[in-house]
Amino acid sequence: MKPIRIFYFSDVLCIWAYIAQIRLEELKTAFPENVVIDYHFVPVFGNAREKLENGWRDRGGLTGYQNHVKAIASKFEHISVHPDVWSRVPASSTSAHLFLNAIQMLEIKGLVSESDKVLEKTAWAFREAFFTKLADISDRKVQFEIAESLGLDVTLIQEQIDSGEAYALLSKDFDLIKEHTVTVSPTLIFNEGRQRLNGNVGYRVIEANIRELLNNPPDEQSWC
């Protein structure tokens, strides 16, 4: 049986995606041969300041959103956030996503070892830097600093951006977002688009969906 391919859409500035990372790690550990995760990025915070100003205008503004994020984080022991989280608002998560697409190109071209999980590690490093250190991960200088701290070749990364290939992957993500009408971070899509899980979904729910697909042959996946 072919591995189940999961399209995983997230925004690096999303608190729920930050929380959900541990569930992905558990999923890969539980189903090492049966699950393949394709990482894609959805720009929930593509225009971060305007999003928060408009969305939280009647709920305490930026301070209200800061308190909201801290209240959410306090419920999960496996993550931490800086006391002043979101006191500095990055311009756009799209800049970070483009950088991650450039790293993804390195994996596609075989310029980094697939076993090193460079994309996953960098995406996590971006999230952790923002939520725990208030790093402006929309700033290219900060992105390079994080990449260098992981031992990555920033020249190779920049080449993927300069060539336009990272932009092509970013555009592909935009097309997939439209195709699957993704509006929430994180979103998991599998079973050829017939099943999806949006937002803060517990690990057991994700696991149950995977086991259902593994235990039922393709012609029995639907009673319709």
N, C-alpha and C positions, 0 to 999 in steps of 0.2 A: 504494500500500500504506500502510495506517495505521501510524503509529509504534508501536514495541513499548513497551508500558507496563510499567515495572518498579516493583513495590512494594518499597521499601527500608526495612526495619525496623532501628533501631539504638538504643542507649542512649548518651547523651552522656558517660557516665562509663566507657564501655567502651574499653579500649586497642586492641582489634582494629578497632573502628569508627573510632577516631582514625587508625590506620594505613591503613585502607581508603579514606579520603577521596580520596587521590590517584588511586585506581583509578576512582572515580566521575568525577573530573574528566577523566581520560584517555578514559573511555567517552563522555562528552558531546562531547569534542573529535573523537573518531574517528567518531561517528555523530550529528552535530548535527541531522539531519532524521529520523533513524530511531528515536531512543530518547527516551522521556519518563520521568523518574523521579518517582514519587510518594513523598514522605517521610513516614514514620510512625515512631512511637517505642514501643519495648518496654521496660518497666521492669525490666530485669535487676537494677538497683541501686535498686529502688523502696524497699527497706529496707536501705540500704547497710551500716550497721554490723552489724546482726544477720546479714546474709548472709555478711560476711567473718568474723565471730566464729565462726559455725557451720561454714562451709565450709573455714576454714583453721585450725581448732582443733588439728588433729593435724599441721599442716604449717608450724608456726612462727608461727601467728597473724597479726596485722596486719603484723608485720615480714617474715614469710614471703611475704605477698602483695606487699608493697612490693618486695622483692627479685625476685619473679616478674615484676612489671610492668617493672622496670628491665632485667631480663635480656631480655625480649621487645623492648623499645624499642631496646636496643643493637644489634639485628640489622637495624634499618631506618634508613638514613641520612637519609631525608626527614622524620623527626620527631625531637623531643627531649622529654625529660621532666625535671622538676626532681629533683635528687638526693634530696629528701625527699618525693617523690610518694607520696600516700596516707598521709602522716603525720597529715594532717587528713582525717577522713572526713565528707563531706557527708551530711546526714540522708537525702536522697532525690533520685534523679534525676527523679522524677515532677514535682517542683516546676519544674525547668528545662524539662521536656517541656511542661507546661501553658503556660509563658511562650512557648515556641516555637509552640505551637498558637495562641496569641493573635496572634503575628506572622503565622502562616499565614492567620488570618482576615483580616488586613489585605490580604494578597495576593488572597484570594478576593473580597473586597469592592472591590478595585481602589483601595484607599487608599494603596497603594505600587505603584510600577511593577514589573511582572512581570520586566522586563529587569534590574532591580537585584538580583535573586536574594537578597532580604533574608533569607528563611528560611535558605537555605544559608549565607550569610555569618555570621548570628548563631549558628547551630548550631556552625559551625567556631570562632567566637570563644569560645563557651562551652567547647568541648573544649580549645582552646589555653590558655585562662585557667586551667583546672583542671590540666592536665598540665604546664604550664611555669611557672605562677605560684602554684600551690596555692590558687587562688581557690575559695571555697565557692560554687559555682554553684547550690546549692540555696537560697541566701539571696536573697530578693527584692531587697534593696538592691544586691547584687552584680549581679543580672540587669539592674536598671535602669542601673547604671553602665556595663555593657558595651553595652547598647542605646544609651545616650546617646553613647558613644564612637564608635558607628557612625552617628550622626546621626539616630537614629530618634526618633519622637514617643512618649515614654513614656506620655503621657496617653491617646493612642489605644490603646496596648497594654493599659493598665489597664482601659479601657472594655470591651475584648473579654473580659477576665476577669470584670469586675463584672457584665456582662450575662449571663454563663453560656455564651456562645457558644464560648469557648475550652474550657470543660469538655465541651461537646458534642463537639468534635473529639477531645478526649482520650478520651472514652467510645467514639467511633467507632474509634479505634485499638485500644482494648481488645477491641472486637467483632471487628475484623479479626485480631487476635492469636489469638483463640479459633477463628475460622473457619479460619485457615490453620495452626493449632497451632504458632505461632512461639515458640520457647524460647531462641533463640540470637541474639546480636548480633555482627556484622550478619547479616541474612538478606535475600536477594534472591529475590523471587518474580515469575515472569513466565509467559508462555504460558497465561494465564487460570488460573493456579494449578497447572498440570501440571508445571512445572519450578521448582526452587529450588536456591539455593546458600547454604550456611550457613558462618558463621565466616570464618576466614582463607583466603579463596579468591584465588588469584593472578589478575592481570588477564587473562592469556592464556586462562584457563579461562572467565572471564566473556565475553570477546570471542568465543571459539569458540561459546558458546551463542547469543549474539546473531546471529552470522553464519549459524549453522545455521537459525535462525528466519527470517532475511531471505532465505536462498537456497532455502527449500523452501516451496511453497504450503501453505495450511492443511490441505488434504486429504491431504498427504503427510507430516505431522508425526509420525505414528505408524504403525508397522508392525503394530499389534495388529489 
